[in-house]
Amino acid sequence: MYGEAQRNWPMKTSRLPVNFALMLLSYTAFAQGQLYFSNFGAGFATPVYDTDGTTKLAGAAFAADLYFGPPGTTDSMQLIPLGQPANFAAAGYFIGGTRTLPFPAGTTITTQVRVWAWADDNSWEAAVSASGRTVESFMLPVTLTSPPTTPATLIGLRFGAQLQFIPTSSPPTLVIHSGGADTLSFSWPSGFWAGEYRLQRNPDFNPTNWTTLPDRPVPIGQTNDIHCRILLPRPEGVMFYRLAR
């Protein structure tokens, strides 16, 4: 839908692709891989901030959960929650400890961390539906390990911004700039990151002629001011663009 942000997040886990489900079942026969679920570790530190952009999350009022998908997943809407949330400790960090995934060690899975306030609801999806405070990281490939090897870490983890109230009544603003002589730059706030919104185009504004572009956005900008951007060749003639879900 377009122009309406009502989401059916609680139904998300019921849309697990059949091939993914079969993959999970087949992988249970092998040694399961592990990772260390934390945004702090050797070589990286990625604190999460409250809605003011300066106060680091602290305490059991905030939670983070791991979302994951099979190798090569590029659509965050295909990720599923592990369902083992970790509360924040202090200074913007959560330290959830070792998590076991239904994939064998050595598999490079796709991961994402999603954060919310418990006061807004009991899961990230429910908090989003309630226009609560939420934020999600960019997707991150992680190669799982198994004992006695040290669990893999989320090194390279990046969050799009601080916690945000994302209203359910309005879509993000799409900004279009010249990306050069032959390209156009399309960007929108990273709080609306990943699989939730797609860039669409239409040559004549006929309601039946909107097509969704396969291009995936990339993060640009600095901490707490990160946007999603897609660069496309300039169209020949008139072309209309919009964001839709």
N, C-alpha and C positions, 0 to 999 in steps of 0.2 A: 504494500500500500504506500501511497505517497501523501505527504502533508499531514500524517497522523502518526503519533508515536505510541499508540496503545500497543503493548507487546504481550505476547502469550508465552513469556519465558518459562513458566512452570511446565509447559508442555515440551520444552526443548529436548529433554533427555529421552522422550518417547519417539523422537525422530531419528534415532540412531540408524545409520545406513546398514542394510542387511550385510553387505560385505565386511563392514567394520565389526558387526556383531559376530560374524563367523570367524573373523580374524582373532577376536578376543578369546573365543572358545578354543580355537586351535592353539593359541599361545599358552593357555593354561597348562598344557602338557610339558612345557619347557620351564627351565629355571627362570623365575620372574626377576626383572631388572629393578634397580633401585635408583633413587635420587634423594638429595638432601633438600628439603623444602624450606628455603629461607631466602630473604633478599639481602643477606649479608654473608660474606664468606671471603676466602682467600682470593684476592685480585678483583673484588667488586663489592660495592656497597650502594644500594639503591633504595633510599628511604622513601616513604610515602607521606604526603602532606595532606592536611585537612583542607577544607574549602577555601581558607584564606591564602593558601599557597606558601605559608611560612611555618605554621605549626605542624610539627611532625606527629604522626599518629602514635598513641601510646595507650596501653591498657586493654582490658578485655572488652571494651566497648566496640572494638573494631576487629574484623576478621578477614582472613585471606584464604582462598581455596585454590587448588590446582586444577586446571582444565587441561585435557590431553586428547591427542588424536594419533592415528597411525602415521608412519613415515610419509612425508610428502604432503601432508594436509596444508592447504593454503587458505581455507575458508574457516574463520573462527566459529561460524555457526555450526560446524561439524564437530567441534570439540565438546567433550562431555566432562562434567565435574567429577573429581575423585570422591568428593563428599567427606573429606577429612579436614575441615577448616582449622586454621591456626589463629589464635588471638595474637595481637601485637604486644610486644614487651615494652620497649621504650625507644625513643629517638627515631621513630618511623620504621622500626624493624620488627618482623615476625620471624620466629625461629621454630619451625614446626617439626624439625627432626626428619628422620628417614621415612620416605614413603615408598611403598612397593607398588609397581605398575604391572598390568597384565600383558607385558611384552618381555621377551627374553633379553638378558644382558647383551649389550652390543648393538641393540636396536636404537636408531636415532629417531625418537618420536618428536611430535610437535607439542609444545606446552604453552600455556598462558596462565598468568596469575590474575585473579579478579578479587577486588577488595570492596568491602561494604561496611556500613555501621549496623550493628545488631539492633539498635533502636528503630531502624527503618524496616527491618523484617529479618527472617531467619535464613535467608539465602540471597545470593547476588541477584538471581533472576527476580525474586520477589521484591527486593529493594529497588531494582530498576523499574518494575511495574508500578511501584508506589511512589515514583519520582524521588527516591531516597538518594543518599550520598553513596556514590559508587565510582570506581575507576578500574580499568583493566590495563594490563601490560601489553606490549607488542608480543606477537607470537615468537617463540624461541625454540630452535631445535636443540634437543638434549640427548646425548648418547648414554643410555643406561648402563650401569655396572652391576656387579653382584659380589657378595662377600667371597674372599676377604678383601677385595678391592674397596677402597674408600668410595662411598656413594657419590654419584655425579652431582654437580652443583648447577645452580641457575646462573652461572657466570654469563654476562652479557644481557641480563634482564634489564628492561627499560619500561618505565610507565609513561603513558601519554601525558599525564598532567596530575594535579592533585585531585582529591575527592571532589566530585561535582554533583550538584543537583541537576539532573537532566529532565526538563519538563516533558510530560507526555503529550503536551498539546502542540508542540511546534518542532519541525525538523531543523537540522543545522543549516546555517547560511553557506551557500556555495559561492566561492569567490573565484573569478576567472581573470587571469592575467596573461599577457603575452609571455611565452617562454622562450622567445627568440623569433627569428625570421620565419621559421617553418613549424613552430609548435605553440600550443596553448597550455597553460598551467591551471589545473583545477584543484582547489584546496578547501578544506573545512576543518573545524576544531576537532582535535583528537579525542575529545570526550565522546564523540560519536564514531569511534574507531572501528575498524575491522568489518566483520561480516554483516553488521547491522544495516549499513547504507551502501548502495551501489550507484555508480554514475550511469545515467541513461542519456540517450540522444534521440532526436527526432527531426527528420528533414523538413517536415511540413506542419508540425504541431497537431496533426491528426491524433486523437486519443488512442487509436489502435496501432500507431506506428512507433511507439516508444520501444527501444531495444536496450538491453542491459549490456554494458561493455565488460569484457572479461578482465580488463586491466586492474591490478591490485594497487592500492595506495601505498606510499612509502612515507615514513615519518620525516618531518623537517622542523627546524627551529631549535630552540634551547629549552632546558628544563622549565616546566610549568608554562611553556608557551609553544607547545608542539602541535603542529597541524598535520593532517593527512594530505598528500598531494599525488596527483596523477598528471603526467605529461603526455599529450597527444598531438599528433600531426594536425596542422590547421586543416579544417575541412574545405572542400571545394564547394563554394556556394553557401547558402544559408543552412545553419544547423542550430537546433535548440538543445539545451542540456538541463538536467535536473538530477537531484538525489532522490532515491526511492528505496523502500524496503520490500 
